[in-house]
Amino acid sequence: MIEVVLNDRLGKKVKVKCNEDDTIGDLKKLVAAQTGTRADKIRIQKWYNIYKDHITLKDYEIHDGMGLELYYN
């Protein structure tokens, strides 16, 4: 299991434990469970790369302790 840190730069920082073979859509569901925001309103990105829901964390090379940006649509 890995731990991913998501920061929305509005004061909310979420640490989520997940597997490397989980998809970005699964990560959004875990974040939604912790924040109370609907999963379809969450956008995860790093710099200008917006991550797609059907691709796994391993394919995006997301590792333990990595920080991602959390945005709301």
All heavy atoms as a GROMACS GRO file, in nm:
protein
  599
    1MET      N    1   0.084  -0.118   0.000
    1MET     CA    2   0.000   0.000   0.000
    1MET      C    3   0.088   0.124   0.000
    1MET      O    4   0.197   0.126   0.056
    1MET     CB    5  -0.089   0.002   0.123
    1MET     CG    6  -0.200  -0.101   0.121
    1MET     SD    7  -0.325  -0.069   0.244
    1MET     CE    8  -0.419   0.054   0.162
    2ILE      N    9   0.037   0.227  -0.065
    2ILE     CA   10   0.107   0.354  -0.070
    2ILE      C   11   0.018   0.462  -0.010
    2ILE      O   12  -0.104   0.445   0.001
    2ILE     CB   13   0.147   0.392  -0.214
    2ILE    CG1   14   0.024   0.409  -0.303
    2ILE    CG2   15   0.242   0.290  -0.272
    2ILE    CD1   16   0.056   0.465  -0.439
    3GLU      N   17   0.080   0.572   0.030
    3GLU     CA   18   0.005   0.686   0.083
    3GLU      C   19   0.028   0.805  -0.009
    3GLU      O   20   0.142   0.843  -0.036
    3GLU     CB   21   0.052   0.719   0.225
    3GLU     CG   22  -0.029   0.828   0.289
    3GLU     CD   23   0.013   0.852   0.434
    3GLU    OE1   24   0.126   0.898   0.454
    3GLU    OE2   25  -0.068   0.824   0.522
    4VAL      N   26  -0.082   0.863  -0.058
    4VAL     CA   27  -0.076   0.976  -0.149
    4VAL      C   28  -0.131   1.098  -0.075
    4VAL      O   29  -0.233   1.089  -0.007
    4VAL     CB   30  -0.159   0.948  -0.276
    4VAL    CG1   31  -0.152   1.066  -0.371
    4VAL    CG2   32  -0.109   0.823  -0.345
    5VAL      N   33  -0.063   1.211  -0.088
    5VAL     CA   34  -0.105   1.335  -0.022
    5VAL      C   35  -0.167   1.425  -0.127
    5VAL      O   36  -0.104   1.455  -0.229
    5VAL     CB   37   0.015   1.405   0.045
    5VAL    CG1   38  -0.030   1.533   0.111
    5VAL    CG2   39   0.081   1.312   0.145
    6LEU      N   40  -0.291   1.469  -0.104
    6LEU     CA   41  -0.360   1.559  -0.196
    6LEU      C   42  -0.386   1.691  -0.126
    6LEU      O   43  -0.439   1.693  -0.016
    6LEU     CB   44  -0.491   1.497  -0.243
    6LEU     CG   45  -0.472   1.373  -0.329
    6LEU    CD1   46  -0.520   1.252  -0.256
    6LEU    CD2   47  -0.542   1.389  -0.459
    7ASN      N   48  -0.349   1.800  -0.191
    7ASN     CA   49  -0.362   1.933  -0.133
    7ASN      C   50  -0.447   2.018  -0.227
    7ASN      O   51  -0.419   2.026  -0.347
    7ASN     CB   52  -0.224   1.995  -0.115
    7ASN     CG   53  -0.226   2.121  -0.034
    7ASN    OD1   54  -0.331   2.171   0.004
    7ASN    ND2   55  -0.109   2.174  -0.008
    8ASP      N   56  -0.551   2.085  -0.173
    8ASP     CA   57  -0.634   2.170  -0.257
    8ASP      C   58  -0.596   2.317  -0.248
    8ASP      O   59  -0.658   2.401  -0.310
    8ASP     CB   60  -0.782   2.151  -0.226
    8ASP     CG   61  -0.823   2.205  -0.091
    8ASP    OD1   62  -0.736   2.242  -0.011
    8ASP    OD2   63  -0.945   2.208  -0.066
    9ARG      N   64  -0.491   2.348  -0.170
    9ARG     CA   65  -0.438   2.483  -0.153
    9ARG      C   66  -0.541   2.580  -0.094
    9ARG      O   67  -0.526   2.700  -0.105
    9ARG     CB   68  -0.384   2.538  -0.285
    9ARG     CG   69  -0.270   2.454  -0.338
    9ARG     CD   70  -0.219   2.508  -0.466
    9ARG     NE   71  -0.118   2.419  -0.520
    9ARG     CZ   72  -0.006   2.461  -0.574
    9ARG    NH1   73   0.019   2.588  -0.581
    9ARG    NH2   74   0.078   2.375  -0.623
   10LEU      N   75  -0.646   2.527  -0.037
   10LEU     CA   76  -0.745   2.608   0.034
   10LEU      C   77  -0.748   2.572   0.181
   10LEU      O   78  -0.842   2.605   0.252
   10LEU     CB   79  -0.884   2.589  -0.027
   10LEU     CG   80  -0.900   2.632  -0.172
   10LEU    CD1   81  -1.035   2.591  -0.225
   10LEU    CD2   82  -0.882   2.782  -0.184
   11GLY      N   83  -0.646   2.500   0.227
   11GLY     CA   84  -0.638   2.461   0.366
   11GLY      C   85  -0.672   2.317   0.392
   11GLY      O   86  -0.664   2.271   0.505
   12LYS      N   87  -0.710   2.242   0.291
   12LYS     CA   88  -0.745   2.102   0.308
   12LYS      C   89  -0.636   2.014   0.248
   12LYS      O   90  -0.604   2.026   0.130
   12LYS     CB   91  -0.879   2.071   0.241
   12LYS     CG   92  -0.934   1.935   0.278
   12LYS     CD   93  -1.069   1.914   0.213
   12LYS     CE   94  -1.171   2.004   0.279
   12LYS     NZ   95  -1.306   1.982   0.229
   13LYS      N   96  -0.578   1.930   0.331
   13LYS     CA   97  -0.474   1.836   0.288
   13LYS      C   98  -0.521   1.698   0.329
   13LYS      O   99  -0.548   1.674   0.446
   13LYS     CB  100  -0.342   1.872   0.352
   13LYS     CG  101  -0.222   1.802   0.293
   13LYS     CD  102  -0.097   1.846   0.365
   13LYS     CE  103  -0.003   1.911   0.266
   13LYS     NZ  104   0.125   1.943   0.328
   14VAL      N  105  -0.531   1.608   0.233
   14VAL     CA  106  -0.586   1.475   0.256
   14VAL      C  107  -0.478   1.371   0.229
   14VAL      O  108  -0.412   1.376   0.125
   14VAL     CB  109  -0.708   1.449   0.164
   14VAL    CG1  110  -0.769   1.314   0.191
   14VAL    CG2  111  -0.811   1.558   0.180
   15LYS      N  112  -0.460   1.279   0.323
   15LYS     CA  113  -0.369   1.165   0.303
   15LYS      C  114  -0.454   1.041   0.281
   15LYS      O  115  -0.539   1.009   0.363
   15LYS     CB  116  -0.279   1.146   0.424
   15LYS     CG  117  -0.180   1.257   0.444
   15LYS     CD  118  -0.089   1.229   0.561
   15LYS     CE  119   0.010   1.342   0.579
   15LYS     NZ  120   0.098   1.319   0.693
   16VAL      N  121  -0.431   0.974   0.168
   16VAL     CA  122  -0.512   0.858   0.130
   16VAL      C  123  -0.422   0.738   0.112
   16VAL      O  124  -0.319   0.746   0.046
   16VAL     CB  125  -0.588   0.887  -0.002
   16VAL    CG1  126  -0.671   0.768  -0.044
   16VAL    CG2  127  -0.674   1.010   0.012
   17LYS      N  128  -0.459   0.627   0.174
   17LYS     CA  129  -0.387   0.502   0.154
   17LYS      C  130  -0.458   0.422   0.046
   17LYS      O  131  -0.580   0.403   0.051
   17LYS     CB  132  -0.382   0.421   0.283
   17LYS     CG  133  -0.294   0.483   0.388
   17LYS     CD  134  -0.258   0.380   0.493
   17LYS     CE  135  -0.169   0.439   0.598
   17LYS     NZ  136  -0.033   0.458   0.554
   18CYS      N  137  -0.382   0.376  -0.054
   18CYS     CA  138  -0.438   0.300  -0.165
   18CYS      C  139  -0.331   0.208  -0.222
   18CYS      O  140  -0.216   0.212  -0.179
   18CYS     CB  141  -0.491   0.396  -0.272
   18CYS     SG  142  -0.370   0.515  -0.329
   19ASN      N  143  -0.370   0.126  -0.317
   19ASN     CA  144  -0.276   0.035  -0.383
   19ASN      C  145  -0.226   0.097  -0.512
   19ASN      O  146  -0.293   0.182  -0.572
   19ASN     CB  147  -0.345  -0.099  -0.414
   19ASN     CG  148  -0.379  -0.173  -0.287
   19ASN    OD1  149  -0.301  -0.176  -0.193
   19ASN    ND2  150  -0.496  -0.232  -0.284
   20GLU      N  151  -0.110   0.053  -0.559
   20GLU     CA  152  -0.056   0.105  -0.684
   20GLU      C  153  -0.138   0.063  -0.804
   20GLU      O  154  -0.135   0.130  -0.906
   20GLU     CB  155   0.089   0.060  -0.703
   20GLU     CG  156   0.188   0.138  -0.622
   20GLU     CD  157   0.330   0.105  -0.660
   20GLU    OE1  158   0.355  -0.004  -0.714
   20GLU    OE2  159   0.416   0.190  -0.635
   21ASP      N  160  -0.211  -0.047  -0.795
   21ASP     CA  161  -0.292  -0.091  -0.908
   21ASP      C  162  -0.434  -0.037  -0.904
   21ASP      O  163  -0.517  -0.076  -0.985
   21ASP     CB  164  -0.291  -0.244  -0.919
   21ASP     CG  165  -0.334  -0.312  -0.790
   21ASP    OD1  166  -0.343  -0.242  -0.688
   21ASP    OD2  167  -0.358  -0.433  -0.794
   22ASP      N  168  -0.464   0.056  -0.813
   22ASP     CA  169  -0.592   0.126  -0.814
   22ASP      C  170  -0.590   0.230  -0.926
   22ASP      O  171  -0.486   0.282  -0.962
   22ASP     CB  172  -0.617   0.198  -0.681
   22ASP     CG  173  -0.650   0.102  -0.568
   22ASP    OD1  174  -0.679  -0.015  -0.596
   22ASP    OD2  175  -0.644   0.145  -0.452
   23THR      N  176  -0.709   0.261  -0.976
   23THR     CA  177  -0.719   0.364  -1.079
   23THR      C  178  -0.735   0.501  -1.015
   23THR      O  179  -0.760   0.512  -0.895
   23THR     CB  180  -0.837   0.336  -1.173
   23THR    OG1  181  -0.958   0.340  -1.096
   23THR    CG2  182  -0.824   0.202  -1.241
   24ILE      N  183  -0.724   0.604  -1.096
   24ILE     CA  184  -0.746   0.741  -1.048
   24ILE      C  185  -0.891   0.756  -1.004
   24ILE      O  186  -0.920   0.826  -0.906
   24ILE     CB  187  -0.710   0.842  -1.158
   24ILE    CG1  188  -0.561   0.837  -1.190
   24ILE    CG2  189  -0.750   0.983  -1.119
   24ILE    CD1  190  -0.470   0.885  -1.080
   25GLY      N  191  -0.984   0.688  -1.070
   25GLY     CA  192  -1.124   0.690  -1.029
   25GLY      C  193  -1.144   0.633  -0.889
   25GLY      O  194  -1.223   0.685  -0.810
   26ASP      N  195  -1.071   0.526  -0.857
   26ASP     CA  196  -1.076   0.469  -0.722
   26ASP      C  197  -1.020   0.567  -0.620
   26ASP      O  198  -1.073   0.582  -0.509
   26ASP     CB  199  -0.997   0.338  -0.716
   26ASP     CG  200  -1.056   0.229  -0.804
   26ASP    OD1  201  -1.177   0.236  -0.832
   26ASP    OD2  202  -0.981   0.139  -0.843
   27LEU      N  203  -0.912   0.635  -0.656
   27LEU     CA  204  -0.852   0.735  -0.567
   27LEU      C  205  -0.949   0.849  -0.541
   27LEU      O  206  -0.962   0.896  -0.429
   27LEU     CB  207  -0.722   0.787  -0.628
   27LEU     CG  208  -0.646   0.892  -0.548
   27LEU    CD1  209  -0.601   0.837  -0.414
   27LEU    CD2  210  -0.528   0.943  -0.628
   28LYS      N  211  -1.022   0.890  -0.645
   28LYS     CA  212  -1.121   0.996  -0.628
   28LYS      C  213  -1.232   0.954  -0.531
   28LYS      O  214  -1.279   1.034  -0.451
   28LYS     CB  215  -1.184   1.033  -0.762
   28LYS     CG  216  -1.096   1.116  -0.851
   28LYS     CD  217  -1.171   1.152  -0.977
   28LYS     CE  218  -1.087   1.233  -1.072
   28LYS     NZ  219  -1.163   1.268  -1.193
   29LYS      N  220  -1.271   0.826  -0.538
   29LYS     CA  221  -1.374   0.776  -0.446
   29LYS      C  222  -1.325   0.776  -0.302
   29LYS      O  223  -1.400   0.809  -0.209
   29LYS     CB  224  -1.418   0.636  -0.488
   29LYS     CG  225  -1.497   0.633  -0.616
   29LYS     CD  226  -1.529   0.492  -0.659
   29LYS     CE  227  -1.591   0.491  -0.797
   29LYS     NZ  228  -1.604   0.356  -0.851
   30LEU      N  229  -1.199   0.741  -0.281
   30LEU     CA  230  -1.142   0.743  -0.147
   30LEU      C  231  -1.131   0.886  -0.093
   30LEU      O  232  -1.158   0.912   0.024
   30LEU     CB  233  -1.004   0.676  -0.147
   30LEU     CG  234  -1.002   0.526  -0.174
   30LEU    CD1  235  -0.860   0.478  -0.196
   30LEU    CD2  236  -1.068   0.451  -0.062
   31VAL      N  237  -1.092   0.979  -0.179
   31VAL     CA  238  -1.084   1.120  -0.139
   31VAL      C  239  -1.224   1.173  -0.108
   31VAL      O  240  -1.243   1.246  -0.010
   31VAL     CB  241  -1.016   1.203  -0.249
   31VAL    CG1  242  -1.026   1.351  -0.220
   31VAL    CG2  243  -0.871   1.162  -0.264
   32ALA      N  244  -1.322   1.135  -0.189
   32ALA     CA  245  -1.458   1.180  -0.167
   32ALA      C  246  -1.513   1.130  -0.034
   32ALA      O  247  -1.587   1.202   0.034
   32ALA     CB  248  -1.548   1.133  -0.282
   33ALA      N  249  -1.475   1.009   0.005
   33ALA     CA  250  -1.521   0.955   0.132
   33ALA      C  251  -1.462   1.032   0.250
   33ALA      O  252  -1.527   1.048   0.353
   33ALA     CB  253  -1.484   0.807   0.142
   34GLN      N  254  -1.341   1.083   0.235
   34GLN     CA  255  -1.277   1.157   0.344
   34GLN      C  256  -1.318   1.304   0.349
   34GLN      O  257  -1.327   1.362   0.455
   34GLN     CB  258  -1.124   1.149   0.333
   34GLN     CG  259  -1.070   1.014   0.370
   34GLN     CD  260  -0.920   1.014   0.384
   34GLN    OE1  261  -0.857   1.118   0.388
   34GLN    NE2  262  -0.862   0.896   0.392
   35THR      N  263  -1.342   1.364   0.233
   35THR     CA  264  -1.370   1.508   0.230
   35THR      C  265  -1.519   1.540   0.230
   35THR      O  266  -1.556   1.652   0.265
   35THR     CB  267  -1.306   1.574   0.106
   35THR    OG1  268  -1.362   1.516  -0.011
   35THR    CG2  269  -1.157   1.558   0.108
   36GLY      N  270  -1.602   1.448   0.187
   36GLY     CA  271  -1.745   1.475   0.178
   36GLY      C  272  -1.785   1.537   0.046
   36GLY      O  273  -1.900   1.574   0.027
   37THR      N  274  -1.692   1.551  -0.046
   37THR     CA  275  -1.720   1.603  -0.180
   37THR      C  276  -1.753   1.488  -0.273
   37THR      O  277  -1.695   1.380  -0.260
   37THR     CB  278  -1.597   1.679  -0.234
   37THR    OG1  279  -1.555   1.773  -0.136
   37THR    CG2  280  -1.628   1.751  -0.362
   38ARG      N  281  -1.843   1.509  -0.368
   38ARG     CA  282  -1.877   1.403  -0.462
   38ARG      C  283  -1.758   1.371  -0.552
   38ARG      O  284  -1.682   1.460  -0.591
   38ARG     CB  285  -1.995   1.445  -0.548
   38ARG     CG  286  -2.122   1.453  -0.469
   38ARG     CD  287  -2.247   1.478  -0.550
   38ARG     NE  288  -2.230   1.485  -0.692
   38ARG     CZ  289  -2.299   1.568  -0.770
   38ARG    NH1  290  -2.386   1.652  -0.719
   38ARG    NH2  291  -2.281   1.566  -0.901
   39ALA      N  292  -1.741   1.243  -0.584
   39ALA     CA  293  -1.624   1.199  -0.660
   39ALA      C  294  -1.624   1.256  -0.802
   39ALA      O  295  -1.517   1.280  -0.858
   39ALA     CB  296  -1.620   1.046  -0.666
   40ASP      N  297  -1.740   1.280  -0.861
   40ASP     CA  298  -1.743   1.332  -0.997
   40ASP      C  299  -1.711   1.481  -1.002
   40ASP      O  300  -1.690   1.536  -1.111
   40ASP     CB  301  -1.876   1.303  -1.064
   40ASP     CG  302  -1.994   1.362  -0.989
   40ASP    OD1  303  -1.979   1.395  -0.871
   40ASP    OD2  304  -2.102   1.376  -1.050
   41LYS      N  305  -1.703   1.548  -0.888
   41LYS     CA  306  -1.667   1.690  -0.882
   41LYS      C  307  -1.519   1.711  -0.852
   41LYS      O  308  -1.474   1.824  -0.843
   41LYS     CB  309  -1.750   1.761  -0.774
   41LYS     CG  310  -1.897   1.764  -0.802
   41LYS     CD  311  -1.926   1.856  -0.917
   41LYS     CE  312  -2.075   1.865  -0.943
   41LYS     NZ  313  -2.103   1.943  -1.063
   42ILE      N  314  -1.443   1.602  -0.836
   42ILE     CA  315  -1.301   1.611  -0.800
   42ILE      C  316  -1.215   1.596  -0.926
   42ILE      O  317  -1.243   1.511  -1.011
   42ILE     CB  318  -1.265   1.502  -0.697
   42ILE    CG1  319  -1.336   1.532  -0.565
   42ILE    CG2  320  -1.115   1.493  -0.677
   42ILE    CD1  321  -1.318   1.426  -0.463
   43ARG      N  322  -1.112   1.679  -0.938
   43ARG     CA  323  -1.014   1.668  -1.046
   43ARG      C  324  -0.876   1.660  -0.981
   43ARG      O  325  -0.841   1.743  -0.898
   43ARG     CB  326  -1.022   1.789  -1.137
   43ARG     CG  327  -0.929   1.780  -1.257
   43ARG     CD  328  -0.947   1.895  -1.352
   43ARG     NE  329  -0.877   2.012  -1.300
   43ARG     CZ  330  -0.927   2.135  -1.296
   43ARG    NH1  331  -1.048   2.159  -1.337
   43ARG    NH2  332  -0.855   2.234  -1.247
   44ILE      N  333  -0.799   1.558  -1.018
   44ILE     CA  334  -0.666   1.537  -0.964
   44ILE      C  335  -0.565   1.566  -1.075
   44ILE      O  336  -0.578   1.514  -1.185
   44ILE     CB  337  -0.650   1.394  -0.911
   44ILE    CG1  338  -0.748   1.371  -0.796
   44ILE    CG2  339  -0.507   1.367  -0.866
   44ILE    CD1  340  -0.751   1.231  -0.744
   45GLN      N  341  -0.466   1.648  -1.041
   45GLN     CA  342  -0.364   1.681  -1.141
   45GLN      C  343  -0.232   1.712  -1.074
   45GLN      O  344  -0.225   1.728  -0.953
   45GLN     CB  345  -0.409   1.797  -1.230
   45GLN     CG  346  -0.419   1.931  -1.163
   45GLN     CD  347  -0.473   2.035  -1.259
   45GLN    OE1  348  -0.576   2.015  -1.320
   45GLN    NE2  349  -0.401   2.145  -1.272
   46LYS      N  350  -0.129   1.716  -1.155
   46LYS     CA  351   0.006   1.754  -1.112
   46LYS      C  352   0.057   1.851  -1.218
   46LYS      O  353   0.068   1.814  -1.334
   46LYS     CB  354   0.094   1.629  -1.103
   46LYS     CG  355   0.234   1.656  -1.057
   46LYS     CD  356   0.238   1.679  -0.909
   46LYS     CE  357   0.382   1.682  -0.861
   46LYS     NZ  358   0.389   1.695  -0.719
   47TRP      N  359   0.084   1.976  -1.177
   47TRP     CA  360   0.115   2.084  -1.269
   47TRP      C  361   0.004   2.097  -1.373
   47TRP      O  362  -0.108   2.127  -1.336
   47TRP     CB  363   0.252   2.064  -1.333
   47TRP     CG  364   0.363   2.086  -1.234
   47TRP    CD1  365   0.422   1.990  -1.158
   47TRP    CD2  366   0.421   2.210  -1.195
   47TRP    NE1  367   0.516   2.048  -1.076
   47TRP    CE2  368   0.517   2.183  -1.097
   47TRP    CE3  369   0.402   2.341  -1.237
   47TRP    CZ2  370   0.594   2.282  -1.039
   47TRP    CZ3  371   0.478   2.439  -1.178
   47TRP    CH2  372   0.573   2.410  -1.081
   48TYR      N  373   0.032   2.070  -1.500
   48TYR     CA  374  -0.072   2.084  -1.603
   48TYR      C  375  -0.125   1.950  -1.651
   48TYR      O  376  -0.206   1.947  -1.744
   48TYR     CB  377  -0.018   2.166  -1.721
   48TYR     CG  378   0.015   2.307  -1.682
   48TYR    CD1  379   0.146   2.349  -1.671
   48TYR    CD2  380  -0.087   2.398  -1.654
   48TYR    CE1  381   0.176   2.480  -1.634
   48TYR    CE2  382  -0.058   2.528  -1.617
   48TYR     CZ  383   0.074   2.568  -1.607
   48TYR     OH  384   0.102   2.696  -1.570
   49ASN      N  385  -0.080   1.841  -1.593
   49ASN     CA  386  -0.126   1.707  -1.632
   49ASN      C  387  -0.250   1.671  -1.553
   49ASN      O  388  -0.243   1.647  -1.433
   49ASN     CB  389  -0.017   1.602  -1.608
   49ASN     CG  390   0.106   1.628  -1.689
   49ASN    OD1  391   0.098   1.682  -1.798
   49ASN    ND2  392   0.221   1.592  -1.636
   50ILE      N  393  -0.364   1.664  -1.620
   50ILE     CA  394  -0.488   1.621  -1.556
   50ILE      C  395  -0.497   1.470  -1.570
   50ILE      O  396  -0.489   1.416  -1.681
   50ILE     CB  397  -0.610   1.690  -1.621
   50ILE    CG1  398  -0.599   1.841  -1.605
   50ILE    CG2  399  -0.739   1.637  -1.559
   50ILE    CD1  400  -0.704   1.920  -1.679
   51TYR      N  401  -0.511   1.401  -1.458
   51TYR     CA  402  -0.511   1.255  -1.459
   51TYR      C  403  -0.648   1.200  -1.496
   51TYR      O  404  -0.750   1.246  -1.447
   51TYR     CB  405  -0.468   1.202  -1.322
   51TYR     CG  406  -0.323   1.233  -1.287
   51TYR    CD1  407  -0.286   1.267  -1.159
   51TYR    CD2  408  -0.225   1.228  -1.384
   51TYR    CE1  409  -0.153   1.295  -1.128
   51TYR    CE2  410  -0.092   1.255  -1.354
   51TYR     CZ  411  -0.058   1.288  -1.226
   51TYR     OH  412   0.073   1.315  -1.196
   52LYS      N  413  -0.648   1.100  -1.585
   52LYS     CA  414  -0.771   1.037  -1.634
   52LYS      C  415  -0.814   0.926  -1.538
   52LYS      O  416  -0.732   0.859  -1.477
   52LYS     CB  417  -0.748   0.976  -1.773
   52LYS     CG  418  -0.692   1.072  -1.874
   52LYS     CD  419  -0.793   1.176  -1.913
   52LYS     CE  420  -0.735   1.265  -2.021
   52LYS     NZ  421  -0.810   1.385  -2.041
   53ASP      N  422  -0.946   0.904  -1.528
   53ASP     CA  423  -1.003   0.814  -1.429
   53ASP      C  424  -0.968   0.667  -1.451
   53ASP      O  425  -0.959   0.591  -1.356
   53ASP     CB  426  -1.156   0.827  -1.427
   53ASP     CG  427  -1.201   0.956  -1.361
   53ASP    OD1  428  -1.118   1.026  -1.304
   53ASP    OD2  429  -1.322   0.983  -1.367
   54HIS      N  430  -0.949   0.623  -1.573
   54HIS     CA  431  -0.935   0.480  -1.601
   54HIS      C  432  -0.790   0.431  -1.598
   54HIS      O  433  -0.766   0.312  -1.616
   54HIS     CB  434  -0.997   0.449  -1.738
   54HIS     CG  435  -0.928   0.517  -1.852
   54HIS    ND1  436  -0.949   0.650  -1.882
   54HIS    CD2  437  -0.839   0.472  -1.942
   54HIS    CE1  438  -0.875   0.683  -1.986
   54HIS    NE2  439  -0.807   0.576  -2.025
   55ILE      N  440  -0.694   0.517  -1.573
   55ILE     CA  441  -0.553   0.477  -1.573
   55ILE      C  442  -0.506   0.455  -1.429
   55ILE      O  443  -0.544   0.529  -1.338
   55ILE     CB  444  -0.468   0.584  -1.645
   55ILE    CG1  445  -0.518   0.597  -1.789
   55ILE    CG2  446  -0.321   0.549  -1.642
   55ILE    CD1  447  -0.450   0.703  -1.869
   56THR      N  448  -0.422   0.354  -1.408
   56THR     CA  449  -0.380   0.318  -1.273
   56THR      C  450  -0.271   0.413  -1.222
   56THR      O  451  -0.205   0.483  -1.299
   56THR     CB  452  -0.325   0.174  -1.268
   56THR    OG1  453  -0.209   0.166  -1.350
   56THR    CG2  454  -0.429   0.074  -1.315
   57LEU      N  455  -0.252   0.411  -1.090
   57LEU     CA  456  -0.148   0.493  -1.028
   57LEU      C  457  -0.009   0.447  -1.072
   57LEU      O  458   0.082   0.528  -1.087
   57LEU     CB  459  -0.161   0.486  -0.877
   57LEU     CG  460  -0.295   0.532  -0.817
   57LEU    CD1  461  -0.292   0.515  -0.666
   57LEU    CD2  462  -0.326   0.674  -0.854
   58LYS      N  463   0.007   0.317  -1.092
   58LYS     CA  464   0.136   0.262  -1.134
   58LYS      C  465   0.173   0.314  -1.273
   58LYS      O  466   0.288   0.346  -1.299
   58LYS     CB  467   0.130   0.110  -1.136
   58LYS     CG  468   0.263   0.042  -1.160
   58LYS     CD  469   0.251  -0.107  -1.179
   58LYS     CE  470   0.177  -0.173  -1.066
   58LYS     NZ  471   0.164  -0.318  -1.081
   59ASP      N  472   0.074   0.325  -1.363
   59ASP     CA  473   0.101   0.375  -1.498
   59ASP      C  474   0.141   0.523  -1.497
   59ASP      O  475   0.220   0.566  -1.580
   59ASP     CB  476  -0.021   0.355  -1.588
   59ASP     CG  477  -0.047   0.209  -1.617
   59ASP    OD1  478   0.048   0.128  -1.606
   59ASP    OD2  479  -0.162   0.174  -1.649
   60TYR      N  480   0.085   0.600  -1.403
   60TYR     CA  481   0.124   0.740  -1.389
   60TYR      C  482   0.249   0.758  -1.304
   60TYR      O  483   0.294   0.870  -1.284
   60TYR     CB  484   0.010   0.820  -1.325
   60TYR     CG  485  -0.096   0.867  -1.422
   60TYR    CD1  486  -0.229   0.839  -1.400
   60TYR    CD2  487  -0.062   0.941  -1.535
   60TYR    CE1  488  -0.327   0.883  -1.488
   60TYR    CE2  489  -0.158   0.986  -1.622
   60TYR     CZ  490  -0.291   0.957  -1.598
   60TYR     OH  491  -0.386   1.001  -1.685
   61GLU      N  492   0.306   0.648  -1.255
   61GLU     CA  493   0.425   0.648  -1.171
   61GLU      C  494   0.404   0.730  -1.044
   61GLU      O  495   0.489   0.810  -1.005
   61GLU     CB  496   0.547   0.697  -1.249
   61GLU     CG  497   0.582   0.606  -1.366
   61GLU     CD  498   0.702   0.655  -1.446
   61GLU    OE1  499   0.759   0.761  -1.412
   61GLU    OE2  500   0.737   0.586  -1.543
   62ILE      N  501   0.290   0.709  -0.980
   62ILE     CA  502   0.259   0.773  -0.852
   62ILE      C  503   0.307   0.677  -0.743
   62ILE      O  504   0.264   0.563  -0.738
   62ILE     CB  505   0.109   0.802  -0.840
   62ILE    CG1  506   0.068   0.904  -0.946
   62ILE    CG2  507   0.076   0.853  -0.700
   62ILE    CD1  508  -0.079   0.930  -0.954
   63HIS      N  509   0.397   0.726  -0.658
   63HIS     CA  510   0.461   0.643  -0.557
   63HIS      C  511   0.421   0.687  -0.417
   63HIS      O  512   0.347   0.783  -0.399
   63HIS     CB  513   0.613   0.648  -0.573
   63HIS     CG  514   0.660   0.607  -0.709
   63HIS    ND1  515   0.646   0.478  -0.757
   63HIS    CD2  516   0.718   0.677  -0.809
   63HIS    CE1  517   0.694   0.471  -0.879
   63HIS    NE2  518   0.738   0.592  -0.914
   64ASP      N  519   0.475   0.617  -0.318
   64ASP     CA  520   0.444   0.644  -0.178
   64ASP      C  521   0.492   0.783  -0.138
   64ASP      O  522   0.605   0.821  -0.165
   64ASP     CB  523   0.510   0.538  -0.090
   64ASP     CG  524   0.465   0.546   0.054
   64ASP    OD1  525   0.350   0.585   0.078
   64ASP    OD2  526   0.547   0.515   0.143
   65GLY      N  527   0.403   0.859  -0.075
   65GLY     CA  528   0.436   0.992  -0.026
   65GLY      C  529   0.429   1.102  -0.130
   65GLY      O  530   0.462   1.218  -0.101
   66MET      N  531   0.386   1.072  -0.250
   66MET     CA  532   0.380   1.171  -0.356
   66MET      C  533   0.266   1.269  -0.333
   66MET      O  534   0.159   1.231  -0.288
   66MET     CB  535   0.363   1.102  -0.491
   66MET     CG  536   0.376   1.192  -0.609
   66MET     SD  537   0.390   1.094  -0.758
   66MET     CE  538   0.389   1.223  -0.878
   67GLY      N  539   0.289   1.395  -0.364
   67GLY     CA  540   0.188   1.498  -0.348
   67GLY      C  541   0.121   1.531  -0.480
   67GLY      O  542   0.188   1.550  -0.582
   68LEU      N  543  -0.011   1.538  -0.480
   68LEU     CA  544  -0.088   1.574  -0.598
   68LEU      C  545  -0.177   1.693  -0.566
   68LEU      O  546  -0.202   1.725  -0.450
   68LEU     CB  547  -0.176   1.455  -0.643
   68LEU     CG  548  -0.102   1.327  -0.680
   68LEU    CD1  549  -0.201   1.216  -0.708
   68LEU    CD2  550  -0.014   1.350  -0.801
   69GLU      N  551  -0.226   1.757  -0.670
   69GLU     CA  552  -0.312   1.874  -0.653
   69GLU      C  553  -0.459   1.832  -0.666
   69GLU      O  554  -0.493   1.754  -0.755
   69GLU     CB  555  -0.278   1.980  -0.758
   69GLU     CG  556  -0.136   2.028  -0.748
   69GLU     CD  557  -0.091   2.106  -0.870
   69GLU    OE1  558  -0.175   2.136  -0.955
   69GLU    OE2  559   0.029   2.135  -0.877
   70LEU      N  560  -0.541   1.885  -0.579
   70LEU     CA  561  -0.683   1.850  -0.574
   70LEU      C  562  -0.763   1.973  -0.613
   70LEU      O  563  -0.749   2.079  -0.552
   70LEU     CB  564  -0.718   1.806  -0.432
   70LEU     CG  565  -0.859   1.764  -0.401
   70LEU    CD1  566  -0.898   1.640  -0.480
   70LEU    CD2  567  -0.873   1.736  -0.252
   71TYR      N  568  -0.845   1.959  -0.717
   71TYR     CA  569  -0.929   2.069  -0.764
   71TYR      C  570  -1.074   2.023  -0.766
   71TYR      O  571  -1.104   1.905  -0.773
   71TYR     CB  572  -0.888   2.114  -0.904
   71TYR     CG  573  -0.753   2.182  -0.908
   71TYR    CD1  574  -0.638   2.110  -0.937
   71TYR    CD2  575  -0.741   2.318  -0.879
   71TYR    CE1  576  -0.514   2.173  -0.939
   71TYR    CE2  577  -0.617   2.380  -0.881
   71TYR     CZ  578  -0.505   2.307  -0.911
   71TYR     OH  579  -0.383   2.369  -0.913
   72TYR      N  580  -1.165   2.120  -0.765
   72TYR     CA  581  -1.308   2.091  -0.767
   72TYR      C  582  -1.368   2.150  -0.893
   72TYR      O  583  -1.346   2.265  -0.926
   72TYR     CB  584  -1.376   2.152  -0.643
   72TYR     CG  585  -1.311   2.111  -0.514
   72TYR    CD1  586  -1.235   2.201  -0.441
   72TYR    CD2  587  -1.324   1.981  -0.466
   72TYR    CE1  588  -1.175   2.164  -0.323
   72TYR    CE2  589  -1.263   1.943  -0.348
   72TYR     CZ  590  -1.190   2.035  -0.277
   72TYR     OH  591  -1.128   1.997  -0.160
   73ASN      N  592  -1.445   2.068  -0.966
   73ASN     CA  593  -1.512   2.114  -1.089
   73ASN      C  594  -1.648   2.172  -1.055
   73ASN      O  595  -1.722   2.120  -0.980
   73ASN     CB  596  -1.529   2.000  -1.188
   73ASN     CG  597  -1.396   1.957  -1.245
   73ASN    OD1  598  -1.303   2.034  -1.250
   73ASN    ND2  599  -1.388   1.834  -1.288
   0.00000   0.00000   0.00000
